[in-house]
Amino acid sequence: MLAAPPKKLFGRENDLKIIQNAFSFNNALYIHGQGGIGKTALVSKLLYILYQKRISEIFYINIPHHSDFSSFLDLILSKFLAHNSINISLSQTMSHDEKLDYFVELLQQKAIPICIDNLHHLAIENAKTFIEKILSHLFDSNVIFISRSPLPILESTIITPFIYELVGISFESAC
């Protein structure tokens, strides 16, 4: 579940305007920056502004620390199925590619905004595979990736995300 947005983003109003404007022209965002800098708070504020009437329809997943790709795919699929009240048991014999294809197929059917937080908890090649698959198949959904790591070089996507690096702010600029 996405955290409630902060009432006030101290010193982040300009960042919010930039990503809000970018999101109006591009349905994919990739936001990265140091840990604890306010990436998730900024995105939760953006999503609250954009989807006030449909906030419950946003699919948010926080990737647990030290997640392997198989566990991540199981987690994201099971949460997405539960979020949408779909009662299907996942086959333990599905490959990574089959799980990823199934997730993309579900996203295409539902066309709801998704937010994937802490993408850096996946190995870089797995994160790259996931991002490329999502960006190559989603046309009607908005997607936001949040990570401490810069975006890996993507080779084959239809959609190019707007990339935004959130940097530290000084006390003076926050007041």
Secondary structure, 3 states (H helix, E strand, C coil): CCCCCCCCCCCCHHHHHHHHHHHHHCCEEEEECCCCCCHHHHHHHHHHHHCHHHHHHCEEEECCCCCCHHHHHHHHHHHHHHHCCCCCCCCCCCCHHHHHHHHHHHHHHHCCCEEEECHHHCCHHHHHHHHHHHHHHCCCCCEEEEECCCCCCCCCCCCCCEEEECCCCCHHHHC
